[in-house]
């Protein structure tokens, strides 16, 4: 499936904004991304196996909070990194 990568994580993907990955769920997709791009999952998932607070995952334009969200090979997954500061 098509995965859109935010600029802060592109150093893991060789600066590619879009990559292909596989998985029946968001969890499996992130494992595949980490297999292809070592270190990627750690930037997304915390020690409690949850999506880090500053990361967002959208499947076909809808935000998901669960790593168990099912995926189809035709889905588009967009990963966003929230920016903060003041």
Phi and psi restraints in degrees (range 20) as a CNS / XPLOR table:
assign (resid 1 and name C) (resid 2 and name N)
       (resid 2 and name CA) (resid 2 and name C) 1.0 -85.8 20.0 2
assign (resid 2 and name N) (resid 2 and name CA)
       (resid 2 and name C) (resid 3 and name N) 1.0 128.7 20.0 2
assign (resid 2 and name C) (resid 3 and name N)
       (resid 3 and name CA) (resid 3 and name C) 1.0 -124.6 20.0 2
assign (resid 3 and name N) (resid 3 and name CA)
       (resid 3 and name C) (resid 4 and name N) 1.0 124.2 20.0 2
assign (resid 3 and name C) (resid 4 and name N)
       (resid 4 and name CA) (resid 4 and name C) 1.0 -94.8 20.0 2
assign (resid 4 and name N) (resid 4 and name CA)
       (resid 4 and name C) (resid 5 and name N) 1.0 128.3 20.0 2
assign (resid 4 and name C) (resid 5 and name N)
       (resid 5 and name CA) (resid 5 and name C) 1.0 -107.0 20.0 2
assign (resid 5 and name N) (resid 5 and name CA)
       (resid 5 and name C) (resid 6 and name N) 1.0 131.3 20.0 2
assign (resid 5 and name C) (resid 6 and name N)
       (resid 6 and name CA) (resid 6 and name C) 1.0 -72.5 20.0 2
assign (resid 6 and name N) (resid 6 and name CA)
       (resid 6 and name C) (resid 7 and name N) 1.0 154.8 20.0 2
assign (resid 6 and name C) (resid 7 and name N)
       (resid 7 and name CA) (resid 7 and name C) 1.0 -51.0 20.0 2
assign (resid 7 and name N) (resid 7 and name CA)
       (resid 7 and name C) (resid 8 and name N) 1.0 -44.4 20.0 2
assign (resid 7 and name C) (resid 8 and name N)
       (resid 8 and name CA) (resid 8 and name C) 1.0 -63.2 20.0 2
assign (resid 8 and name N) (resid 8 and name CA)
       (resid 8 and name C) (resid 9 and name N) 1.0 -18.9 20.0 2
assign (resid 8 and name C) (resid 9 and name N)
       (resid 9 and name CA) (resid 9 and name C) 1.0 -103.2 20.0 2
assign (resid 9 and name N) (resid 9 and name CA)
       (resid 9 and name C) (resid 10 and name N) 1.0 0.3 20.0 2
assign (resid 9 and name C) (resid 10 and name N)
       (resid 10 and name CA) (resid 10 and name C) 1.0 -69.7 20.0 2
assign (resid 10 and name N) (resid 10 and name CA)
       (resid 10 and name C) (resid 11 and name N) 1.0 -17.6 20.0 2
assign (resid 10 and name C) (resid 11 and name N)
       (resid 11 and name CA) (resid 11 and name C) 1.0 -63.4 20.0 2
assign (resid 11 and name N) (resid 11 and name CA)
       (resid 11 and name C) (resid 12 and name N) 1.0 -24.7 20.0 2
assign (resid 11 and name C) (resid 12 and name N)
       (resid 12 and name CA) (resid 12 and name C) 1.0 -78.5 20.0 2
assign (resid 12 and name N) (resid 12 and name CA)
       (resid 12 and name C) (resid 13 and name N) 1.0 -27.0 20.0 2
assign (resid 12 and name C) (resid 13 and name N)
       (resid 13 and name CA) (resid 13 and name C) 1.0 -103.9 20.0 2
assign (resid 13 and name N) (resid 13 and name CA)
       (resid 13 and name C) (resid 14 and name N) 1.0 19.0 20.0 2
assign (resid 13 and name C) (resid 14 and name N)
       (resid 14 and name CA) (resid 14 and name C) 1.0 66.7 20.0 2
assign (resid 14 and name N) (resid 14 and name CA)
       (resid 14 and name C) (resid 15 and name N) 1.0 33.9 20.0 2
assign (resid 14 and name C) (resid 15 and name N)
       (resid 15 and name CA) (resid 15 and name C) 1.0 68.7 20.0 2
assign (resid 15 and name N) (resid 15 and name CA)
       (resid 15 and name C) (resid 16 and name N) 1.0 15.1 20.0 2
assign (resid 15 and name C) (resid 16 and name N)
       (resid 16 and name CA) (resid 16 and name C) 1.0 -80.7 20.0 2
assign (resid 16 and name N) (resid 16 and name CA)
       (resid 16 and name C) (resid 17 and name N) 1.0 133.8 20.0 2
assign (resid 16 and name C) (resid 17 and name N)
       (resid 17 and name CA) (resid 17 and name C) 1.0 -84.2 20.0 2
assign (resid 17 and name N) (resid 17 and name CA)
       (resid 17 and name C) (resid 18 and name N) 1.0 -16.9 20.0 2
assign (resid 17 and name C) (resid 18 and name N)
       (resid 18 and name CA) (resid 18 and name C) 1.0 -140.2 20.0 2
assign (resid 18 and name N) (resid 18 and name CA)
       (resid 18 and name C) (resid 19 and name N) 1.0 133.2 20.0 2
assign (resid 18 and name C) (resid 19 and name N)
       (resid 19 and name CA) (resid 19 and name C) 1.0 -134.6 20.0 2
assign (resid 19 and name N) (resid 19 and name CA)
       (resid 19 and name C) (resid 20 and name N) 1.0 165.9 20.0 2
assign (resid 19 and name C) (resid 20 and name N)
       (resid 20 and name CA) (resid 20 and name C) 1.0 -106.3 20.0 2
assign (resid 20 and name N) (resid 20 and name CA)
       (resid 20 and name C) (resid 21 and name N) 1.0 139.2 20.0 2
assign (resid 20 and name C) (resid 21 and name N)
       (resid 21 and name CA) (resid 21 and name C) 1.0 -149.8 20.0 2
assign (resid 21 and name N) (resid 21 and name CA)
       (resid 21 and name C) (resid 22 and name N) 1.0 168.3 20.0 2
assign (resid 21 and name C) (resid 22 and name N)
       (resid 22 and name CA) (resid 22 and name C) 1.0 -128.5 20.0 2
assign (resid 22 and name N) (resid 22 and name CA)
       (resid 22 and name C) (resid 23 and name N) 1.0 156.3 20.0 2
assign (resid 22 and name C) (resid 23 and name N)
       (resid 23 and name CA) (resid 23 and name C) 1.0 162.0 20.0 2
assign (resid 23 and name N) (resid 23 and name CA)
       (resid 23 and name C) (resid 24 and name N) 1.0 145.7 20.0 2
assign (resid 23 and name C) (resid 24 and name N)
       (resid 24 and name CA) (resid 24 and name C) 1.0 -85.0 20.0 2
assign (resid 24 and name N) (resid 24 and name CA)
       (resid 24 and name C) (resid 25 and name N) 1.0 -8.3 20.0 2
assign (resid 24 and name C) (resid 25 and name N)
       (resid 25 and name CA) (resid 25 and name C) 1.0 -147.9 20.0 2
assign (resid 25 and name N) (resid 25 and name CA)
       (resid 25 and name C) (resid 26 and name N) 1.0 169.7 20.0 2
assign (resid 25 and name C) (resid 26 and name N)
       (resid 26 and name CA) (resid 26 and name C) 1.0 -60.4 20.0 2
assign (resid 26 and name N) (resid 26 and name CA)
       (resid 26 and name C) (resid 27 and name N) 1.0 -40.1 20.0 2
assign (resid 26 and name C) (resid 27 and name N)
       (resid 27 and name CA) (resid 27 and name C) 1.0 -58.2 20.0 2
assign (resid 27 and name N) (resid 27 and name CA)
       (resid 27 and name C) (resid 28 and name N) 1.0 -48.4 20.0 2
assign (resid 27 and name C) (resid 28 and name N)
       (resid 28 and name CA) (resid 28 and name C) 1.0 -66.3 20.0 2
assign (resid 28 and name N) (resid 28 and name CA)
       (resid 28 and name C) (resid 29 and name N) 1.0 -36.5 20.0 2
assign (resid 28 and name C) (resid 29 and name N)
       (resid 29 and name CA) (resid 29 and name C) 1.0 -60.6 20.0 2
assign (resid 29 and name N) (resid 29 and name CA)
       (resid 29 and name C) (resid 30 and name N) 1.0 -45.4 20.0 2
assign (resid 29 and name C) (resid 30 and name N)
       (resid 30 and name CA) (resid 30 and name C) 1.0 -66.2 20.0 2
assign (resid 30 and name N) (resid 30 and name CA)
       (resid 30 and name C) (resid 31 and name N) 1.0 -34.1 20.0 2
assign (resid 30 and name C) (resid 31 and name N)
       (resid 31 and name CA) (resid 31 and name C) 1.0 -65.4 20.0 2
assign (resid 31 and name N) (resid 31 and name CA)
       (resid 31 and name C) (resid 32 and name N) 1.0 -39.7 20.0 2
assign (resid 31 and name C) (resid 32 and name N)
       (resid 32 and name CA) (resid 32 and name C) 1.0 -66.8 20.0 2
assign (resid 32 and name N) (resid 32 and name CA)
       (resid 32 and name C) (resid 33 and name N) 1.0 -41.2 20.0 2
assign (resid 32 and name C) (resid 33 and name N)
       (resid 33 and name CA) (resid 33 and name C) 1.0 -61.5 20.0 2
assign (resid 33 and name N) (resid 33 and name CA)
       (resid 33 and name C) (resid 34 and name N) 1.0 -40.1 20.0 2
assign (resid 33 and name C) (resid 34 and name N)
       (resid 34 and name CA) (resid 34 and name C) 1.0 -68.7 20.0 2
assign (resid 34 and name N) (resid 34 and name CA)
       (resid 34 and name C) (resid 35 and name N) 1.0 -33.3 20.0 2
assign (resid 34 and name C) (resid 35 and name N)
       (resid 35 and name CA) (resid 35 and name C) 1.0 -64.5 20.0 2
assign (resid 35 and name N) (resid 35 and name CA)
       (resid 35 and name C) (resid 36 and name N) 1.0 -42.7 20.0 2
assign (resid 35 and name C) (resid 36 and name N)
       (resid 36 and name CA) (resid 36 and name C) 1.0 -75.8 20.0 2
assign (resid 36 and name N) (resid 36 and name CA)
       (resid 36 and name C) (resid 37 and name N) 1.0 -36.3 20.0 2
assign (resid 36 and name C) (resid 37 and name N)
       (resid 37 and name CA) (resid 37 and name C) 1.0 -131.6 20.0 2
assign (resid 37 and name N) (resid 37 and name CA)
       (resid 37 and name C) (resid 38 and name N) 1.0 81.9 20.0 2
assign (resid 37 and name C) (resid 38 and name N)
       (resid 38 and name CA) (resid 38 and name C) 1.0 -51.6 20.0 2
assign (resid 38 and name N) (resid 38 and name CA)
       (resid 38 and name C) (resid 39 and name N) 1.0 134.6 20.0 2
assign (resid 38 and name C) (resid 39 and name N)
       (resid 39 and name CA) (resid 39 and name C) 1.0 96.5 20.0 2
assign (resid 39 and name N) (resid 39 and name CA)
       (resid 39 and name C) (resid 40 and name N) 1.0 -14.6 20.0 2
assign (resid 39 and name C) (resid 40 and name N)
       (resid 40 and name CA) (resid 40 and name C) 1.0 -60.9 20.0 2
assign (resid 40 and name N) (resid 40 and name CA)
       (resid 40 and name C) (resid 41 and name N) 1.0 -49.1 20.0 2
assign (resid 40 and name C) (resid 41 and name N)
       (resid 41 and name CA) (resid 41 and name C) 1.0 -61.6 20.0 2
assign (resid 41 and name N) (resid 41 and name CA)
       (resid 41 and name C) (resid 42 and name N) 1.0 -39.3 20.0 2
assign (resid 41 and name C) (resid 42 and name N)
       (resid 42 and name CA) (resid 42 and name C) 1.0 -58.7 20.0 2
assign (resid 42 and name N) (resid 42 and name CA)
       (resid 42 and name C) (resid 43 and name N) 1.0 -34.3 20.0 2
assign (resid 42 and name C) (resid 43 and name N)
       (resid 43 and name CA) (resid 43 and name C) 1.0 -71.4 20.0 2
assign (resid 43 and name N) (resid 43 and name CA)
       (resid 43 and name C) (resid 44 and name N) 1.0 -18.6 20.0 2
assign (resid 43 and name C) (resid 44 and name N)
       (resid 44 and name CA) (resid 44 and name C) 1.0 -101.6 20.0 2
assign (resid 44 and name N) (resid 44 and name CA)
       (resid 44 and name C) (resid 45 and name N) 1.0 -33.8 20.0 2
assign (resid 44 and name C) (resid 45 and name N)
       (resid 45 and name CA) (resid 45 and name C) 1.0 -118.1 20.0 2
assign (resid 45 and name N) (resid 45 and name CA)
       (resid 45 and name C) (resid 46 and name N) 1.0 136.2 20.0 2
assign (resid 45 and name C) (resid 46 and name N)
       (resid 46 and name CA) (resid 46 and name C) 1.0 -89.6 20.0 2
assign (resid 46 and name N) (resid 46 and name CA)
       (resid 46 and name C) (resid 47 and name N) 1.0 -175.3 20.0 2
assign (resid 46 and name C) (resid 47 and name N)
       (resid 47 and name CA) (resid 47 and name C) 1.0 -69.7 20.0 2
assign (resid 47 and name N) (resid 47 and name CA)
       (resid 47 and name C) (resid 48 and name N) 1.0 -16.4 20.0 2
assign (resid 47 and name C) (resid 48 and name N)
       (resid 48 and name CA) (resid 48 and name C) 1.0 -94.6 20.0 2
assign (resid 48 and name N) (resid 48 and name CA)
       (resid 48 and name C) (resid 49 and name N) 1.0 12.4 20.0 2
assign (resid 48 and name C) (resid 49 and name N)
       (resid 49 and name CA) (resid 49 and name C) 1.0 62.0 20.0 2
assign (resid 49 and name N) (resid 49 and name CA)
       (resid 49 and name C) (resid 50 and name N) 1.0 40.7 20.0 2
assign (resid 49 and name C) (resid 50 and name N)
       (resid 50 and name CA) (resid 50 and name C) 1.0 -125.7 20.0 2
assign (resid 50 and name N) (resid 50 and name CA)
       (resid 50 and name C) (resid 51 and name N) 1.0 155.7 20.0 2
assign (resid 50 and name C) (resid 51 and name N)
       (resid 51 and name CA) (resid 51 and name C) 1.0 -63.3 20.0 2
assign (resid 51 and name N) (resid 51 and name CA)
       (resid 51 and name C) (resid 52 and name N) 1.0 131.3 20.0 2
assign (resid 51 and name C) (resid 52 and name N)
       (resid 52 and name CA) (resid 52 and name C) 1.0 -59.0 20.0 2
assign (resid 52 and name N) (resid 52 and name CA)
       (resid 52 and name C) (resid 53 and name N) 1.0 146.8 20.0 2
assign (resid 52 and name C) (resid 53 and name N)
       (resid 53 and name CA) (resid 53 and name C) 1.0 -56.8 20.0 2
assign (resid 53 and name N) (resid 53 and name CA)
       (resid 53 and name C) (resid 54 and name N) 1.0 -29.8 20.0 2
assign (resid 53 and name C) (resid 54 and name N)
       (resid 54 and name CA) (resid 54 and name C) 1.0 -90.4 20.0 2
assign (resid 54 and name N) (resid 54 and name CA)
       (resid 54 and name C) (resid 55 and name N) 1.0 2.8 20.0 2
assign (resid 54 and name C) (resid 55 and name N)
       (resid 55 and name CA) (resid 55 and name C) 1.0 -107.1 20.0 2
assign (resid 55 and name N) (resid 55 and name CA)
       (resid 55 and name C) (resid 56 and name N) 1.0 148.1 20.0 2
assign (resid 55 and name C) (resid 56 and name N)
       (resid 56 and name CA) (resid 56 and name C) 1.0 -132.4 20.0 2
assign (resid 56 and name N) (resid 56 and name CA)
       (resid 56 and name C) (resid 57 and name N) 1.0 142.8 20.0 2
assign (resid 56 and name C) (resid 57 and name N)
       (resid 57 and name CA) (resid 57 and name C) 1.0 -123.7 20.0 2
assign (resid 57 and name N) (resid 57 and name CA)
       (resid 57 and name C) (resid 58 and name N) 1.0 128.0 20.0 2
assign (resid 57 and name C) (resid 58 and name N)
       (resid 58 and name CA) (resid 58 and name C) 1.0 -119.5 20.0 2
assign (resid 58 and name N) (resid 58 and name CA)
       (resid 58 and name C) (resid 59 and name N) 1.0 134.7 20.0 2
assign (resid 58 and name C) (resid 59 and name N)
       (resid 59 and name CA) (resid 59 and name C) 1.0 -115.3 20.0 2
assign (resid 59 and name N) (resid 59 and name CA)
       (resid 59 and name C) (resid 60 and name N) 1.0 116.0 20.0 2
assign (resid 59 and name C) (resid 60 and name N)
       (resid 60 and name CA) (resid 60 and name C) 1.0 52.1 20.0 2
assign (resid 60 and name N) (resid 60 and name CA)
       (resid 60 and name C) (resid 61 and name N) 1.0 40.5 20.0 2
assign (resid 60 and name C) (resid 61 and name N)
       (resid 61 and name CA) (resid 61 and name C) 1.0 85.2 20.0 2
assign (resid 61 and name N) (resid 61 and name CA)
       (resid 61 and name C) (resid 62 and name N) 1.0 -2.8 20.0 2
assign (resid 61 and name C) (resid 62 and name N)
       (resid 62 and name CA) (resid 62 and name C) 1.0 -108.7 20.0 2
assign (resid 62 and name N) (resid 62 and name CA)
       (resid 62 and name C) (resid 63 and name N) 1.0 127.5 20.0 2
assign (resid 62 and name C) (resid 63 and name N)
       (resid 63 and name CA) (resid 63 and name C) 1.0 -68.2 20.0 2
assign (resid 63 and name N) (resid 63 and name CA)
       (resid 63 and name C) (resid 64 and name N) 1.0 139.8 20.0 2
assign (resid 63 and name C) (resid 64 and name N)
       (resid 64 and name CA) (resid 64 and name C) 1.0 -124.2 20.0 2
assign (resid 64 and name N) (resid 64 and name CA)
       (resid 64 and name C) (resid 65 and name N) 1.0 141.8 20.0 2
assign (resid 64 and name C) (resid 65 and name N)
       (resid 65 and name CA) (resid 65 and name C) 1.0 -105.7 20.0 2
assign (resid 65 and name N) (resid 65 and name CA)
       (resid 65 and name C) (resid 66 and name N) 1.0 -9.7 20.0 2
assign (resid 65 and name C) (resid 66 and name N)
       (resid 66 and name CA) (resid 66 and name C) 1.0 -103.0 20.0 2
assign (resid 66 and name N) (resid 66 and name CA)
       (resid 66 and name C) (resid 67 and name N) 1.0 133.8 20.0 2
assign (resid 66 and name C) (resid 67 and name N)
       (resid 67 and name CA) (resid 67 and name C) 1.0 -71.2 20.0 2
assign (resid 67 and name N) (resid 67 and name CA)
       (resid 67 and name C) (resid 68 and name N) 1.0 -15.3 20.0 2
assign (resid 67 and name C) (resid 68 and name N)
       (resid 68 and name CA) (resid 68 and name C) 1.0 -90.8 20.0 2
assign (resid 68 and name N) (resid 68 and name CA)
       (resid 68 and name C) (resid 69 and name N) 1.0 5.4 20.0 2
assign (resid 68 and name C) (resid 69 and name N)
       (resid 69 and name CA) (resid 69 and name C) 1.0 -58.0 20.0 2
assign (resid 69 and name N) (resid 69 and name CA)
       (resid 69 and name C) (resid 70 and name N) 1.0 124.7 20.0 2
assign (resid 69 and name C) (resid 70 and name N)
       (resid 70 and name CA) (resid 70 and name C) 1.0 -70.2 20.0 2
assign (resid 70 and name N) (resid 70 and name CA)
       (resid 70 and name C) (resid 71 and name N) 1.0 149.4 20.0 2
assign (resid 70 and name C) (resid 71 and name N)
       (resid 71 and name CA) (resid 71 and name C) 1.0 -127.8 20.0 2
assign (resid 71 and name N) (resid 71 and name CA)
       (resid 71 and name C) (resid 72 and name N) 1.0 151.0 20.0 2
assign (resid 71 and name C) (resid 72 and name N)
       (resid 72 and name CA) (resid 72 and name C) 1.0 -114.9 20.0 2
assign (resid 72 and name N) (resid 72 and name CA)
       (resid 72 and name C) (resid 73 and name N) 1.0 156.8 20.0 2
assign (resid 72 and name C) (resid 73 and name N)
       (resid 73 and name CA) (resid 73 and name C) 1.0 -62.3 20.0 2
assign (resid 73 and name N) (resid 73 and name CA)
       (resid 73 and name C) (resid 74 and name N) 1.0 -20.5 20.0 2
assign (resid 73 and name C) (resid 74 and name N)
       (resid 74 and name CA) (resid 74 and name C) 1.0 -88.7 20.0 2
assign (resid 74 and name N) (resid 74 and name CA)
       (resid 74 and name C) (resid 75 and name N) 1.0 -3.5 20.0 2
assign (resid 74 and name C) (resid 75 and name N)
       (resid 75 and name CA) (resid 75 and name C) 1.0 -71.3 20.0 2
assign (resid 75 and name N) (resid 75 and name CA)
       (resid 75 and name C) (resid 76 and name N) 1.0 156.2 20.0 2
assign (resid 75 and name C) (resid 76 and name N)
       (resid 76 and name CA) (resid 76 and name C) 1.0 -115.0 20.0 2
assign (resid 76 and name N) (resid 76 and name CA)
       (resid 76 and name C) (resid 77 and name N) 1.0 127.1 20.0 2
assign (resid 76 and name C) (resid 77 and name N)
       (resid 77 and name CA) (resid 77 and name C) 1.0 -112.4 20.0 2
assign (resid 77 and name N) (resid 77 and name CA)
       (resid 77 and name C) (resid 78 and name N) 1.0 128.7 20.0 2
assign (resid 77 and name C) (resid 78 and name N)
       (resid 78 and name CA) (resid 78 and name C) 1.0 -118.0 20.0 2
assign (resid 78 and name N) (resid 78 and name CA)
       (resid 78 and name C) (resid 79 and name N) 1.0 128.8 20.0 2
assign (resid 78 and name C) (resid 79 and name N)
       (resid 79 and name CA) (resid 79 and name C) 1.0 -106.2 20.0 2
assign (resid 79 and name N) (resid 79 and name CA)
       (resid 79 and name C) (resid 80 and name N) 1.0 130.3 20.0 2
assign (resid 79 and name C) (resid 80 and name N)
       (resid 80 and name CA) (resid 80 and name C) 1.0 -123.4 20.0 2
assign (resid 80 and name N) (resid 80 and name CA)
       (resid 80 and name C) (resid 81 and name N) 1.0 148.3 20.0 2
assign (resid 80 and name C) (resid 81 and name N)
       (resid 81 and name CA) (resid 81 and name C) 1.0 -117.0 20.0 2
assign (resid 81 and name N) (resid 81 and name CA)
       (resid 81 and name C) (resid 82 and name N) 1.0 119.9 20.0 2
assign (resid 81 and name C) (resid 82 and name N)
       (resid 82 and name CA) (resid 82 and name C) 1.0 -70.1 20.0 2
assign (resid 82 and name N) (resid 82 and name CA)
       (resid 82 and name C) (resid 83 and name N) 1.0 142.8 20.0 2
assign (resid 82 and name C) (resid 83 and name N)
       (resid 83 and name CA) (resid 83 and name C) 1.0 -107.0 20.0 2
assign (resid 83 and name N) (resid 83 and name CA)
       (resid 83 and name C) (resid 84 and name N) 1.0 142.8 20.0 2
assign (resid 83 and name C) (resid 84 and name N)
       (resid 84 and name CA) (resid 84 and name C) 1.0 -141.5 20.0 2
assign (resid 84 and name N) (resid 84 and name CA)
       (resid 84 and name C) (resid 85 and name N) 1.0 168.9 20.0 2
assign (resid 84 and name C) (resid 85 and name N)
       (resid 85 and name CA) (resid 85 and name C) 1.0 150.2 20.0 2
assign (resid 85 and name N) (resid 85 and name CA)
       (resid 85 and name C) (resid 86 and name N) 1.0 -176.1 20.0 2
